């Protein structure tokens, strides 16, 4: 299965909605998009994972790299909409502690400022 990334803007936040799987074959696609947004000075990025079926260690690595870059650039990075299955993967790897995670896109955008 492939990864599809839709982009939207709400206020000062750019929302990336990931659909499918983030794994070793698709993580580069997400990483390039995240890095481009953050490097361009986007003040906040919300990653909507509501349609995500699976994330591998390669996907977690991309998110960690993006979080470090966002912090260095003074940008916000938040996640939202995790399904119970994807949330379980975040919890198992203790990645839930490393990212602001919100139930809805609206809540994430509001908190992102």
N, C-alpha and C positions, 0 to 999 in steps of 0.2 A: 504494500500500500504506500502511496505517496503522501507527501505533506503539501497542503495548500495553505497559503498565508494570505488572508484578506487584511487590508489596511483601512483605517478610518481615523478621523480626527474629531475629538470632542473638546472644545475649549483649547487649552494648551497641551492636552494629552494626545499622543498618538497611540492608537489601539491596534495591536496585531492580533488577529484571531487565527489560531493554528487549528487545522483540521487534519486528522489522520494520525501519523506516527512520527515521532522525533527519535531517530535512531542514527546509527553510523552512516547510513546512506543519505539521510535528509537533514542532519543537524547543521551542515555547512550552510545550507540555504537560509535557515533561521539566523544563524550566527552572522552571516554577511548583512542581512537586513537590519538586525539589531545594532551591529557596529556602525553601519551607515547612518542610522537615525541618531545615535548617541554622538557620533563624531560631528554630525551636522548641527549639533546644538539643540536638539529636541529636549525641551525641559522635563518632560515625563513620558515614559513609555509604559503602557499597560499591555500585558500579554494575556489574552483571553484563551484559556485552555479548555473551555467547555466542550469542544468538539474533538479534543485530543483522546485518542484511544490508548496510546502507549508512549512512554518516554524511557529511553535507555540511558546508560551512563554517559554516552556521547552527548545526549541532549542536556543532561544535568551539567556537564562540563561547559557547554555553550552558555547556559543560563548563568553559571558562576562567573565566567569571563565577562559577560555583559554586565552583570551586577558590579563587578570591580571597575569596569570602564565607566559605568554610570556614576559610581561614587566618586571616581577621580575627576569627572567632568561636572560634578554637581547636579546631575540629572536624577530624576526619580525613576525607579523601576519597580513595578508591582505585578502580581499575578492574580488572576481571578477565574472563577467558574470551574474549578477542578472537580472532575467526577469523583465518586468514591474510590474507584479503581486507581485513578491517577493520584489522588490524595494519599492513598495507601503507599504508593511508591515513594512519594515525597516524605512521608512519615518514616518509612523503613530506613531510608538513607539519611534521616534527620535533616533533610533539606528544607523542611517546613520552618525550621528555626532561622533559616538564612534569608528568607524572602518575605516581604509583606504579601500575605495572601488574603484575598477578599472573596466573599461569596458571589457578588455580582459585579458586572462591569461598571455600573453606575457608582457603586460604593468605592471601587478602586479609583475611578476618575475623580470622585469627590475628595478622596484622601490624597491623591497625587497632586492636587492643587491645580 
